[in-house]
Amino acid sequence: MTISLQTVSDDEAEIRLDRWFRRHFPGLQQSMIQKLCRTGQVRVDGKRAEAATRLAPGQSIRVPPMPTAPAPKPVVQVNPATLREVRAMIVYEDDHLFVLNKPYGLPVQGGPGITRHVDGMLEGLRIEGGDRPRLVHRLDRDTTGVLLIARSPGVAAKLAAAFRGRDMDKTYWAVVAGRPVPVEGEIDLPLKRVGGGSGERTAPAERDDEDGARAITEYRTLDHAAQKLAWLELKPHTGRTHQLRVHCVAIRAPILGDEKYARPDQNNAFAATVSGLSEQMHLHARSLGFPHPAGGTLRVEADLPAHMAETFQTLGFSAPPAIAPRRERR
């Protein structure tokens, strides 16, 4: 075992140093990576670096003697039905990424009692000899629509950086109970997490609350049915947990079917809306525009799920079909 110098590839741009090590040396524990960085045994371009340092193509990494890599994990066999299901969700794909139209009720990740989720289906999208595709962001279980998947760690790092830098143009559609006044505007309301375990939820916070985080949502009423229901376009400028759901409650227009944040003092009872509407949550990630990791920008739209399409038809809301994905090169 000897010291070596390795060069960061183009595909590894923006990846964290510790994740770079776990990619190249799967058996290396996080505590060991941090120790190697802390003691200066790992260096980037000859300088000490922290485990969280983000890398750039062409940089040189000093790699001290590493333990022997463990035997490779066996290839996971994907159920043909699962493969067909996840392939049916794809609305766009190229050599760098996938975009899915996530259906209602499907969790993005696993958890207690959750065995079927998007993350568990991604093995079926792996290219032979390539990396396992990975999630870039999350949607709630009952939120439908555009979900971005990276084909490799380097692409995932670039796209995650775009999310952190607010370079993602996110548009959601929601059917809400009530009609907000004014009919369009900006919601600037800090949010915080309260409770714990299964009872944890998001709540408004005072501006001087140390636990609060700034949250901003731009909204616009696209159509309405009397004063009972409205179709909103929501554009979050921050990415707090359940931000859109809590912000809609704040303007007295809760999202239809959102039982977690229902309030008895607001017009969100299904009996007060229209008989026969679905009780599923009516929140849909309609479109996403973002810098493509290979250059230019990509915009992708997702059609409404069946329950929202039925509600739109019942209420007379006319939603255009999703346009074909388009990539604009600079």
Secondary structure, 3 states (H helix, E strand, C coil): CCCEEEECCHHHCCCEHHHHHHHHCCCCCHHHHHHHHHCCCCEECCEECCCCCECCCCCEEEECCCCCCCCCCCCCCCCHHHHHHHHHHEEEECCCEEEEEECCCCCCCCECCECCCHHHHHHHHCCCCCCCCEECCCCCCCCEEEEEEECCHHHHHHHHHHHHCCCCEEEEEEEEECCCCCCEEEEECCEEEECCHHHCEEEECCCCCCCCECCEEEEEEEEEECCCEEEEEEEECCCCCCHHHHHHHHCCCCECCCHHHCCCCCCCCHHHCCCCCCCCCCEEEEEEEEECCCCCEEEEECCCCHHHHHHHHHHCCCCCCCCCCEEECC
